[in-house]
Amino acid sequence: MKVSTPLLFASGVLAAPSGDLETRQSCAKVHVFGARESTVPQGYGSSQAMIQLIQGAYSGTTSEAIVYPAAGGNAYGSSVTAGISAVVNQVSAYAKKCPDSAIVMVGYSQGGQITDDAFCGGPDGSSMSGSASPLPAEVGTHVKAIILMGDPRNVPGLAYNVGTAKAGGFAARPSGYTCPVYADRIKSYCDAEDPYCSNGNNAQHHQQYVQIYGQQALSFVKSKVGSV
């Protein structure tokens, strides 16, 4: 006996499998990834305060910490390599699961470096040899805003730079560089006092970017995400 398989239709269109529909219904309108600074335990680190500002602006916003070593010292280079892969993998997985969500990135210090490299490419010393962004282009379309704070890849003169820094960080990009695809979605915050994203000598200042620029960064995020 021939058995026909029933099809689900909605308004004359083949409906999505119920599991996919349930997954999308559970997705937030805004989802924020946070990448922490070096030697801080797994979690958000100093990116958390910025994430909380975004959550306050968009009710129901969810967040996710980038899972990577955030190691210092001799392990710093390999930590950056692992972090770049983590950014690419986690953002790709979320975009596939929740294609209608607006994604926002917040990277702090080493977390800014791995976010910068994942979206803008390298090379970056021993951590990354290629120049192209490893993030698939179709995934990048879901990312609306990228906030970098204390990014060691900072180089003066970029259109998306904010702050008083006139010198580059310890992993600075070449002079005249600009991010090929995502420049209009980035704000990168660095002040002259900072010894990591610039050549200052005040390590405490490195931890103050949300306090100093948080509201400005939030306004940028809102201008890119819009009303959701």
Disulfide bonds with the S-S distance in Angstrom:
Cys27-Cys98 1.88
Cys120-Cys179 2.08
Cys190-Cys197 2.00
